[in-house]
Amino acid sequence: MSMTYAKEVATMLQKAIAMSDKEVFLDISIPRYTTIDYYRMACHLLFKCQRCATCCTTGDPIRLRLEDAKRLAKHQKIPLNKAIKKYTIPDPDKPGVLDFKHVRPCKFYDPAIKGCRVYPVRPWSCRIFPFLGVYGSEDSVLVHESCPGSVETMRVLTAAVEEVRSDPALSAPSIDETRRAKEWLKRALREVQNIDNL
């Protein structure tokens, strides 16, 4: 990952967190994110998987939303009900949530390629790893310490934020600049993670 890109992300992050979503987006139908959510988005933009397989071999449970199951079924070219029956069980702790049946390692982890065989349609829980948490919840970015990519991401983001904080142009961005930065982070993350709903 280039330090130039890291500085661009850090700059957008600093602009995005200058004001709350409530101050910037008057339309109440637009999802509201916290400062921590924007930090988490920045982490995901800078994350480079080291292919250590920690997430694929230790994750338990690996949760799926109905949207995840639909994407998996389409990817596997089987009906949704068959995919649910074949790959999932109801989560005992979270009504309406599904878990993969076979974990440790995940059924879709392929040691030969050190990667996921269904990566383009991986569940939301896999997409937000290693910076855990569901957007709009939790009050800190949680880093999975056994993931070398997450440790490196935090080091790079911290250094980039420290460097750009001294830029006087970031001291008081306008509402328009803040809105554009928030939208830039969300759009960039959608592109990186191939997701439709953020």
C-alpha positions in Angstrom: 0.0 0.0 0.0 1.4 3.4 -0.9 1.8 6.1 1.6 0.3 8.6 -0.9 -2.9 6.6 -0.9 -2.8 6.3 2.9 -2.5 10.1 3.1 -5.4 10.5 0.7 -7.5 8.2 2.9 -6.4 9.9 6.1 -7.2 13.3 4.6 -10.7 12.2 3.6 -11.1 10.6 7.1 -10.2 13.9 8.8 -12.7 15.8 6.7 -15.4 13.2 7.2 -15.2 13.3 10.9 -15.1 17.1 11.2 -18.9 17.1 11.6 -21.5 14.4 12.5 -23.7 12.8 9.9 -26.6 14.4 11.5 -25.1 17.9 10.8 -24.2 17.0 7.2 -27.1 14.8 5.9 -30.5 16.4 6.5 -32.3 13.5 4.8 -33.1 11.1 7.6 -33.3 8.2 5.2 -29.5 8.3 4.8 -27.8 5.8 7.2 -26.0 7.6 10.0 -22.4 6.6 10.8 -20.2 7.5 13.8 -16.7 8.7 13.8 -15.6 5.2 14.7 -17.4 3.9 11.6 -15.5 6.3 9.4 -12.2 5.1 11.0 -13.3 1.5 10.3 -14.0 2.4 6.7 -10.6 4.0 6.4 -9.0 0.8 7.8 -10.8 -1.4 5.3 -9.6 0.8 2.4 -6.0 0.4 3.5 -6.2 -3.2 4.5 -4.0 -5.6 2.6 -4.6 -9.3 3.3 -1.4 -11.1 4.3 -3.0 -14.5 3.5 -2.3 -15.8 6.9 -5.7 -17.6 7.0 -6.4 -16.6 10.6 -9.9 -15.4 9.8 -10.8 -18.5 7.7 -9.4 -21.0 10.2 -10.4 -19.6 13.5 -13.7 -17.7 12.9 -16.5 -19.3 14.9 -19.3 -18.7 14.3 -19.2 -17.3 10.8 -22.5 -15.4 10.6 -24.6 -14.9 7.5 -27.4 -12.5 6.8 -30.2 -13.5 4.5 -28.6 -11.3 1.8 -25.3 -13.3 2.2 -27.2 -16.6 1.8 -28.8 -15.2 -1.4 -25.5 -14.2 -2.9 -23.9 -17.6 -1.9 -26.9 -19.5 -3.5 -26.6 -17.5 -6.7 -22.8 -18.0 -6.8 -23.2 -21.7 -6.3 -26.0 -21.8 -8.8 -28.4 -23.5 -6.4 -31.8 -22.4 -5.0 -31.7 -20.3 -1.8 -33.5 -23.0 0.3 -31.0 -25.6 -0.8 -28.0 -23.3 0.0 -29.5 -22.5 3.4 -30.0 -26.2 4.1 -26.6 -27.3 2.8 -24.4 -24.6 4.3 -26.1 -23.0 7.3 -27.7 -23.5 10.7 -29.8 -21.0 12.7 -27.6 -19.0 15.1 -28.6 -20.1 18.6 -27.9 -16.6 20.1 -29.2 -14.3 17.4 -32.8 -15.0 16.0 -33.0 -14.5 12.3 -29.3 -14.9 11.8 -27.6 -17.9 10.2 -24.2 -19.5 10.8 -22.1 -21.6 8.5 -22.4 -25.3 9.5 -18.8 -26.1 9.0 -16.1 -23.8 10.5 -12.5 -24.1 11.7 -11.6 -24.0 9.0 -14.4 -22.5 7.0 -15.8 -24.9 4.4 -14.9 -22.4 1.7 -11.3 -21.9 2.7 -8.9 -23.5 0.2 -5.4 -24.1 1.7 -4.0 -24.7 -1.8 -4.6 -21.1 -2.7 -4.6 -19.7 0.8 -7.9 -18.1 0.2 -11.6 -18.2 -0.1 -13.3 -20.1 -2.9 -16.4 -17.8 -2.6 -14.5 -14.5 -1.9 -16.7 -12.3 -4.2 -19.8 -13.4 -2.3 -18.3 -13.8 1.2 -20.6 -13.0 4.1 -20.7 -9.5 5.7 -19.0 -10.9 8.8 -16.0 -11.9 6.6 -16.1 -8.5 4.8 -15.8 -6.6 8.1 -13.0 -8.7 9.5 -10.5 -7.9 10.9 -11.9 -4.5 12.0 -14.9 -6.2 13.6 -18.1 -4.6 14.5 -21.3 -3.8 12.6 -21.4 -0.2 11.3 -23.4 2.0 13.6 -22.4 0.0 16.7 -19.5 -0.3 19.1 -17.4 2.6 20.2 -13.9 1.6 18.9 -12.2 0.0 16.0 -11.5 -3.6 17.1 -8.4 -5.1 15.6 -7.8 -8.8 15.5 -4.2 -8.9 16.8 -3.4 -12.3 15.2 -4.1 -10.8 11.8 -0.8 -9.2 10.5 -2.7 -7.2 7.9 -4.8 -5.5 10.5 -1.8 -4.6 12.6 0.0 -3.2 9.6 -3.1 -1.2 8.5 -3.4 0.4 11.9 0.3 1.4 11.9 0.0 2.9 8.4 -3.3 4.7 9.1 -2.0 6.1 12.4 1.1 7.4 10.7 -0.9 9.0 7.8 -3.4 10.6 10.2 -0.6 12.1 12.3 1.0 13.5 9.1 -2.1 15.1 7.6 -3.5 16.5 10.9 -1.0 19.3 10.7 -2.5 20.5 7.3 -4.3 23.8 8.0 -6.8 23.1 5.2 -8.2 20.3 7.4 -8.8 22.5 10.5 -12.3 23.6 9.4 -13.7 21.9 6.3 -17.0 23.2 4.9 -20.1 21.2 5.2 -19.8 20.4 1.4 -16.2 19.2 1.9 -17.2 17.1 4.8 -20.2 15.6 2.9 -18.0 14.8 -0.1 -15.4 13.1 2.1 -18.1 11.0 3.9 -19.5 10.0 0.5 -16.0 9.3 -0.9 -15.2 6.9 1.9 -18.5 5.0 1.5 -18.2 4.9 -2.3 -14.5 3.7 -2.1 -15.4 1.0 0.4 -18.3 -0.2 -1.7 -15.9 -0.6 -4.6 -13.2 -2.3 -2.6 -15.6 -4.8 -1.0 -18.1 -5.2 -3.8 -21.0 -4.3 -1.7 -24.3 -2.7 -2.6 -25.6 -1.5 0.8 -23.4 0.8 2.8 
